Amino acid sequence: MPKIVLTDITKRWDTFYAVDHLDLVIEDQAFVTLLGPSGCGKTTTLRMIAGLETPTTGRITIGDQVVFDSEKGINIPANKRKVGFLFQNYALWPNMTVYQNISFGLTNVKEEMPTKRLDIRSDELLAGVLENPEAFLGVVEDCRDKKGKLDEKRLEVKLIDSYILSGFAAKELLKLGVHKAADPAAEAARQAKVYREKAAKEREALKAQGLELNEKYEVLKNGKPQTSVRKYTKEEIDLTVRRVSRIVKIGMFMDRYPSELSGGQQQRVAIARTLAPEPSVLFMDEPLSNLDAKLRLEMRSELQRLHLTTGSTFVYVTHDQMEAMTLATRICLIENGVLQQYDAPLTVYNFPNNTFVADFVGSPSINFVEANGVQEDGAMKLDILDGHKALFRFGKATDIKEWRKGLAERRAAKAAVDAERKKDKKHVEKGNKDTRFKYPIARVEDILEEEAEITENDYVLGIRPEFMEIVKEGGIEGEIYSAMPTGMETTVRVKIGNYLLTGVTFGGVTYEIGEKVHIALQEGGIMLFDKGSGELIGTGSAKLQ
């Protein structure tokens, strides 16, 4: 599977930038989720890679092929990029069976491909099955009900899956009637000899022409596959349909229509149809959003298994951060067309680049606490929550002055790049301007107040709910504002003055509304952000006083 590289990709409509100068590398066999709020540009990014949308500027490479380059005028159409697309809507043909839905796209393919002798494959496979009649008869017996009646439809599917046969070969095997013969072993041996001799004769005929077969039954001449512009044969199509149906476990539904399937089964059919042409990359645009919560959880598990089974590169669009966290090898988080962070899920969760990322990822949401203070002897002495104090210590040695120096350098570098872009005659000023993310502060009563001028001593603490714990004494005294037990855990909101902090306690713990409690913070995992830029300064531990 190929690596995908996006270089300085922009997509705009007039002055609206859906994607703003995006650089992204999707590694071979990665499972990347494009995550962000509605309208942030994630689906547009996906469609541009797939060839369904044309970028305004930039360059896209899939493997060693440049599929789009605005400067060189290259724009390979979607049907030539060998990518698969799974939409939110299953888009199954209601008048076609499952088999027909999966095979439909394959019947229209006509391109240069290796010449194959699948008739020889079928003969050799059938000979192999019949040469071991005990195993074959065992499969037959497994398909009888309690009264001994044979379920021939189930037997056909089991033979296809057990011996990797095509549907045509399985039907031919059953027509031989070996399992109905007076002496099945003798009849199997006789039929096996016929198939084995037939296959050997065909191989000899090829050899006389200077040809041979490889393990895929492709015809070789001087060791090189012989190719021709052709369509897939019925045998090839059937083997492909059976292969993908095994992957998503829908082999028993081949003769059903979409209306006879559940939502999850329909989604499996859509996945199978997408996998059938063996795309180099599989794109998915919120494919589980139409399913109920329980089925969505099951399908997440299936997609994760599918990724490992196929070894494909998956690019998955979602606004559900739980899906992104559980499925992805890397998360690409976008806001207003701008890449905010591109990292492994736990890195995004534990070390978010800024307050937007910290707020978007995590359920229950992170607590933001405004703080003001200075650094002394490496530690930050902070005033928080209208009169309380906190002592924050970095997990990794950090000098605030040095960090601010780096921030100024990053801002200057970005300003220089922006200035250089404005010199281009084709440059269009961004209408949907990027604004500073306003992190949410949970309060009992909202207070309308003027925003004070931000200084270098203003910070924001980020506290994940699982790092806030209720203790018997010490810390800060508060009052239970709400408690929501789910069995495995309880989500509590603690009132401190006019502020509300959310915490998670594990186990069957119950609290009463209005109960007085003390809260403290666990070691590590507490984040310190710069209030002005919203950027993460570092993580560490905070002691409440």
C-alpha positions in Angstrom: 0.0 0.0 0.0 1.3 3.5 -0.8 2.3 6.5 1.2 0.2 9.7 0.7 1.8 13.1 0.8 0.0 16.4 0.7 2.1 19.4 0.1 0.8 23.0 0.7 -2.7 22.0 -0.3 -5.3 24.8 -0.4 -9.0 24.7 -1.3 -11.0 27.9 -1.4 -14.2 29.2 -2.8 -13.8 32.9 -3.4 -12.4 34.1 -0.1 -13.5 31.1 2.0 -10.7 28.7 2.7 -12.0 25.2 3.3 -8.4 23.9 3.6 -5.6 26.3 4.3 -2.0 25.4 3.2 -2.2 21.8 4.6 1.0 19.6 4.7 0.3 16.0 5.6 2.1 12.6 5.3 0.0 9.5 5.6 2.3 6.5 6.0 1.9 3.1 4.4 -0.7 0.9 6.2 -1.7 3.8 8.6 -5.2 4.3 9.9 -5.6 8.0 9.9 -8.7 9.8 11.1 -9.5 13.3 10.0 -11.1 14.8 13.0 -12.8 18.2 13.7 -16.1 20.0 14.1 -18.6 20.3 11.2 -17.3 22.6 8.4 -13.7 22.4 9.4 -12.5 21.0 6.1 -11.9 17.3 6.9 -14.3 15.9 4.2 -12.9 18.4 1.6 -9.4 17.1 2.4 -10.6 13.5 1.9 -12.3 14.3 -1.3 -9.2 16.1 -2.7 -7.0 13.0 -2.0 -9.6 10.7 -3.6 -9.9 13.0 -6.7 -13.5 14.0 -6.1 -12.6 17.6 -5.4 -9.9 19.6 -7.2 -7.5 21.6 -4.9 -6.9 25.3 -5.6 -3.2 24.9 -5.1 -0.7 22.3 -3.9 0.5 18.8 -4.7 -0.7 15.3 -3.8 1.3 12.1 -4.2 -0.1 8.6 -3.7 2.8 6.1 -3.7 5.2 7.1 -6.4 2.5 8.7 -8.5 1.8 12.5 -8.5 -2.0 12.6 -8.8 -2.3 16.4 -8.5 0.0 19.3 -9.0 -1.4 22.8 -9.5 1.8 24.1 -11.0 2.3 21.3 -13.5 -1.3 21.0 -14.4 -1.6 17.3 -13.3 -5.0 16.1 -12.1 -5.5 12.3 -12.3 -9.2 11.5 -12.2 -10.7 9.5 -9.3 -11.2 6.3 -11.2 -7.5 6.2 -12.1 -6.2 6.6 -8.5 -7.2 3.1 -7.4 -8.8 4.2 -4.2 -12.0 3.0 -2.6 -14.6 5.3 -1.1 -17.1 4.4 1.7 -19.8 7.0 2.2 -22.1 7.8 5.1 -25.0 6.6 2.9 -24.5 2.9 2.0 -25.8 3.6 -1.6 -26.7 0.0 -2.3 -28.8 -0.9 -5.3 -32.2 -1.9 -3.9 -33.0 -4.1 -6.9 -29.8 -6.1 -6.8 -28.8 -8.9 -4.5 -25.8 -8.6 -2.2 -23.8 -10.6 -4.7 -24.8 -8.3 -7.5 -24.1 -5.1 -5.4 -20.5 -6.3 -4.6 -19.7 -7.5 -8.1 -21.3 -4.6 -10.0 -18.2 -2.4 -10.1 -16.0 -5.3 -11.3 -18.2 -6.1 -14.3 -17.4 -2.7 -15.9 -13.7 -2.9 -15.4 -11.7 -3.2 -18.6 -7.9 -2.7 -18.4 -4.6 -4.3 -19.0 -4.2 -7.2 -16.5 -2.4 -10.6 -16.4 -3.8 -13.6 -18.2 -5.0 -16.3 -15.8 -5.9 -19.9 -16.1 -8.4 -20.2 -13.2 -9.9 -23.3 -14.8 -6.7 -25.2 -13.9 -6.8 -23.7 -10.4 -10.4 -25.0 -10.0 -9.6 -28.5 -11.3 -6.6 -28.8 -8.9 -8.5 -27.5 -6.0 -11.4 -29.9 -6.6 -8.9 -32.8 -6.9 -7.3 -31.7 -3.6 -10.7 -31.7 -1.9 -11.6 -35.2 -3.2 -8.3 -36.7 -2.4 -9.2 -36.1 1.3 -12.7 -37.5 1.4 -12.8 -37.8 5.2 -12.4 -34.0 5.6 -15.0 -33.3 2.8 -17.5 -35.6 4.4 -16.9 -34.0 7.7 -17.9 -30.6 6.3 -21.0 -32.2 4.8 -22.0 -33.7 8.2 -21.6 -30.3 9.9 -24.3 -28.9 7.6 -27.0 -31.4 8.6 -29.7 -30.4 11.1 -30.8 -32.4 14.1 -33.0 -34.6 11.9 -30.2 -35.3 9.5 -31.5 -33.1 6.7 -28.7 -31.5 4.7 -28.8 -27.7 4.3 -27.3 -27.5 0.8 -27.1 -23.7 0.8 -25.1 -23.7 4.0 -22.9 -26.5 2.7 -22.1 -24.5 -0.5 -21.0 -21.5 1.5 -19.0 -23.6 3.9 -17.2 -25.3 1.0 -16.4 -21.9 -0.6 -14.9 -20.7 2.7 -13.2 -23.9 3.8 -11.4 -24.6 0.5 -11.3 -21.1 -1.0 -13.4 -22.2 -3.9 -15.4 -20.1 -6.3 -19.2 -20.5 -6.2 -19.1 -22.2 -9.6 -16.5 -24.8 -8.3 -18.6 -25.4 -5.1 -21.7 -26.1 -7.2 -19.8 -28.4 -9.5 -18.4 -30.3 -6.5 -21.9 -30.8 -5.1 -23.2 -32.0 -8.5 -20.7 -34.9 -8.4 -22.8 -36.4 -5.6 -19.8 -37.9 -3.9 -21.5 -37.5 -0.4 -24.5 -39.4 -1.7 -22.6 -42.3 -3.3 -22.7 -45.9 -1.9 -18.9 -45.8 -1.4 -18.0 -42.1 -1.0 -14.3 -42.8 -0.6 -14.0 -44.8 -3.9 -16.2 -42.3 -5.8 -14.1 -39.4 -4.5 -10.8 -41.1 -5.5 -12.2 -41.7 -9.0 -13.3 -38.1 -9.5 -10.1 -36.8 -8.0 -8.1 -38.7 -10.6 -10.2 -37.2 -13.4 -9.6 -33.6 -12.2 -5.9 -34.2 -11.5 -5.3 -35.7 -15.0 -7.2 -32.9 -16.7 -5.2 -30.2 -14.9 -1.9 -31.9 -15.7 -2.9 -32.2 -19.4 -3.6 -28.4 -19.5 -0.2 -27.6 -17.8 1.5 -29.8 -20.4 -0.2 -27.9 -23.2 1.0 -24.6 -21.8 4.5 -26.0 -21.4 4.6 -27.0 -25.1 4.0 -23.3 -25.9 6.8 -22.2 -23.7 4.4 -21.0 -20.9 4.0 -21.8 -17.2 1.9 -20.7 -14.3 2.9 -19.0 -11.1 1.2 -19.4 -7.7 -1.6 -16.9 -8.7 -2.2 -19.0 -11.9 -1.0 -16.2 -14.0 0.4 -17.2 -17.4 4.2 -16.6 -17.5 6.5 -16.5 -20.5 10.2 -16.3 -19.7 9.2 -15.6 -16.1 7.1 -12.6 -16.9 3.3 -12.4 -16.7 1.5 -12.2 -20.0 -1.0 -9.3 -20.1 -3.9 -8.2 -22.2 -6.6 -5.5 -22.1 -9.6 -7.4 -21.0 -12.5 -7.7 -18.6 -12.6 -9.8 -15.5 -13.9 -13.3 -16.1 -16.9 -14.6 -14.2 -14.6 -16.9 -12.2 -12.4 -14.0 -11.2 -15.4 -11.9 -10.2 -16.8 -14.7 -8.2 -13.5 -15.4 -6.3 -13.2 -11.7 -5.5 -16.8 -11.5 -4.2 -16.3 -14.6 -2.1 -13.0 -13.2 -0.7 -14.3 -9.9 0.5 -17.5 -11.5 1.8 -15.3 -13.7 4.0 -13.5 -10.7 5.3 -16.7 -9.0 6.4 -18.6 -12.2 7.2 -21.6 -11.9 4.9 -21.2 -15.1 2.9 -24.7 -16.4 3.9 -26.4 -13.3 2.5 -25.4 -13.4 -1.2 -28.9 -14.0 -2.5 -30.6 -11.4 -0.2 -31.7 -7.9 -1.2 -30.6 -4.8 0.9 -34.1 -4.4 2.3 -33.8 -7.9 3.9 -30.6 -6.8 5.8 -30.1 -4.9 9.0 -28.2 -1.6 9.1 -25.0 -3.3 10.2 -25.3 -6.0 7.5 -25.9 -3.3 4.8 -22.8 -1.5 6.0 -20.8 -4.7 5.7 -22.0 -5.1 2.1 -20.9 -1.5 1.4 -17.5 -2.3 2.8 -17.2 -5.5 0.8 -18.1 -3.6 -2.4 -15.4 -1.0 -1.7 -12.8 -3.7 -1.0 -13.6 -5.8 -4.1 -11.5 -3.8 -6.7 -8.5 -4.0 -4.2 -8.0 -0.2 -3.8 -4.6 1.0 -2.8 -6.2 3.3 -0.2 -9.6 3.1 1.5 -11.4 6.4 2.2 -14.3 6.5 4.7 -16.5 9.5 5.3 -18.4 9.1 8.6 -19.5 5.5 7.6 -21.0 4.6 11.0 -23.0 7.7 11.8 -26.3 6.1 10.6 -26.0 3.2 13.0 -27.3 3.0 16.6 -24.8 3.2 19.5 -24.4 -0.5 20.1 -23.9 -1.4 16.4 -21.5 1.5 16.0 -19.3 0.0 18.7 -19.4 -3.4 17.0 -18.5 -1.9 13.6 -15.6 0.0 15.1 -14.2 -3.3 16.2 -14.8 -4.8 12.7 -13.1 -1.8 11.0 -10.1 -2.2 13.3 -9.9 -5.9 12.4 -10.4 -5.1 8.7 -7.5 -2.7 8.8 -5.2 -5.4 10.1 -6.6 -8.1 7.8 -6.2 -6.1 4.6 -3.0 -4.3 5.4 -4.5 -1.3 3.6 -4.1 2.4 4.2 -7.3 3.8 5.8 -8.2 7.5 5.8 -11.4 8.0 7.9 -13.4 11.2 8.4 -15.3 11.7 11.6 -16.4 14.4 14.0 -16.8 11.8 16.8 -13.6 12.0 18.9 -14.3 8.6 20.5 -14.2 6.9 17.0 -11.0 8.8 16.3 -9.3 7.7 19.5 -10.3 4.0 19.3 -9.6 3.4 15.6 -6.7 5.6 14.5 -3.0 5.0 14.5 -2.8 8.8 14.0 -5.3 11.6 14.4 -5.3 14.7 12.1 -7.3 17.4 13.9 -8.4 20.3 11.8 -10.2 23.6 12.7 -11.2 26.3 10.2 -9.2 24.5 7.5 -6.0 24.7 9.5 -4.1 21.6 10.9 -4.0 21.8 14.7 -2.3 18.5 15.5 -1.2 15.3 13.8 -0.1 12.7 16.3 -0.9 9.3 17.8 -4.3 9.3 19.7 -2.8 9.2 23.2 -0.3 11.9 22.3 -3.2 14.1 21.2 -5.1 13.3 24.4 -2.2 13.7 26.9 -0.1 16.4 25.1 -2.5 18.6 23.1 -0.9 21.4 21.1 -3.4 24.0 22.3 -6.6 24.6 24.2 -8.7 23.8 21.1 -7.3 20.3 20.8 -7.5 19.7 24.6 -11.2 20.7 24.6 -12.2 18.8 21.4 -10.7 15.5 22.5 -11.9 13.8 25.7 -15.2 12.8 27.2 -16.1 14.2 29.7 -14.5 17.4 28.5 -11.4 18.8 30.1 -11.6 21.4 32.9 -10.1 24.8 32.1 -9.0 26.9 35.1 -7.7 30.4 34.5 -4.5 31.2 36.5 -2.2 34.0 37.1 1.3 33.7 38.5 5.1 33.6 38.1 7.8 31.0 38.0 10.0 30.6 41.0 12.7 27.9 41.3 11.2 26.1 38.3 7.7 25.9 39.9 4.7 28.0 39.0 2.9 29.7 41.9 -0.6 30.4 40.6 -3.7 32.1 41.8 -6.9 30.2 40.7 -10.6 30.0 41.3 -11.0 33.5 42.9 -8.8 33.2 46.0 -7.4 29.6 45.9 -3.8 28.8 45.0 -2.0 26.0 43.1 1.7 25.1 42.9 2.4 23.7 39.4 5.6 21.7 38.7 6.6 20.7 35.2 7.2 17.0 34.5 10.1 18.1 32.2 12.3 21.1 33.1 10.9 24.2 31.4 12.0 27.8 31.6 9.0 30.1 30.9 11.3 32.9 29.5 12.9 30.4 27.1 9.5 29.1 26.1 8.2 32.6 25.4 11.3 33.3 23.3 10.5 30.2 21.2 6.9 31.3 20.9 8.0 34.7 19.5 10.3 33.0 17.0 7.5 30.7 15.8 5.2 33.7 15.4 7.9 35.6 13.5 8.5 32.6 11.1 4.7 32.3 10.4 4.4 36.0 9.8 7.3 35.8 7.3 5.7 32.9 5.4 2.4 34.8 5.3 4.1 37.9 4.0 5.8 35.8 1.3 2.5 34.3 0.2 0.9 37.8 0.0 3.5 38.7 -2.7 2.0 36.1 -5.0 -0.4 37.8 -7.5 -2.8 34.9 -7.2 -3.0 35.2 -3.4 -6.5 35.8 -2.0 -7.0 37.1 1.5 -8.7 34.6 3.8 -12.2 35.7 4.5 -12.9 33.2 7.3 -10.2 34.6 9.5 -8.6 32.4 12.2 -9.6 33.6 15.7 -8.3 32.8 19.1 -10.1 29.8 20.6 -12.2 30.8 23.6 -11.9 27.9 26.0 -15.1 27.2 28.0 -15.2 27.9 31.7 -17.9 26.0 33.5 -19.8 28.2 36.0 -22.9 27.9 38.1 -24.1 31.3 36.9 -22.7 32.9 33.7 -21.2 36.3 34.3 -21.0 38.9 31.6 -17.6 40.6 32.1 -15.2 42.5 30.0 -12.2 40.6 28.9 -9.2 42.0 30.7 -5.9 42.6 28.8 -3.9 39.4 28.7 -0.4 39.6 30.2 2.6 37.2 30.2 1.6 36.1 33.7 -1.8 34.8 32.6 -2.1 31.0 32.1 -4.7 28.3 31.8 -4.6 25.0 33.7 -6.1 22.0 31.8 -7.3 19.2 34.1 -8.7 16.0 32.7 -11.7 14.7 34.8 -9.8 11.4 35.6 -7.0 13.4 37.3 -9.4 15.1 39.7 -10.0 13.0 42.8 -12.2 13.5 45.9 -10.3 13.1 49.1 -11.2 13.1 52.8 -9.1 16.2 53.6 -6.7 18.7 52.1 -6.9 20.2 48.7 -9.8 22.6 48.1 -13.3 22.2 49.7 -16.2 22.1 47.4 -19.8 20.9 47.1 -21.3 18.2 45.0 -23.3 19.9 42.3 -24.3 16.8 40.4 -23.5 13.1 40.4 -24.2 10.7 37.5 -23.4 7.1 38.2 -23.2 4.7 35.2 -22.2 1.5 37.2 -18.5 1.3 36.2 -17.9 5.0 37.1 -19.5 8.1 38.4 -19.2 11.5 36.8 -19.4 14.3 39.4 -19.4 18.0 39.1 -18.0 19.9 42.1 -19.0 23.5 42.9 -16.2 25.8 44.1 -17.6 29.3 44.5 -19.2 30.0 41.2 -17.0 27.5 39.3 -17.8 23.9 38.4 -15.1 21.2 38.0 -15.9 17.8 36.5 -14.3 14.6 37.8 -14.6 10.9 37.3 -14.5 8.4 40.1 -14.3 4.7 39.3 -16.4 2.0 41.0 -19.8 2.1 42.6 -19.4 5.3 44.6 -22.5 7.5 45.2 -22.7 11.1 46.3 -25.5 13.3 47.5 -26.2 16.7 45.9 -25.0 19.4 48.2 -22.5 17.1 50.0 -19.3 18.8 51.1 -16.1 17.2 49.7 -12.5 18.0 49.2 -10.8 17.8 45.8 -7.2 17.2 44.9 -5.2 16.5 41.7 -3.4 13.3 40.9 0.3 13.3 40.2 1.2 14.1 36.5 -1.1 14.8 33.6 -2.0 18.4 34.5 -1.5 20.8 31.5 -0.4 24.4 31.6 -1.3 26.6 28.6 -0.3 30.1 27.7 -3.5 32.2 27.9 -2.6 34.6 25.1 -1.7 32.0 22.4 -3.5 29.0 23.8 -0.4 26.9 23.2 0.6 24.1 25.6 3.7 25.1 27.6 4.1 21.7 29.4 2.5 19.1 31.6 3.2 18.2 35.2 1.7 18.1 38.6 -0.3 20.7 40.5 -1.0 20.8 44.2 -4.2 22.7 45.2 -4.1 24.9 48.3 
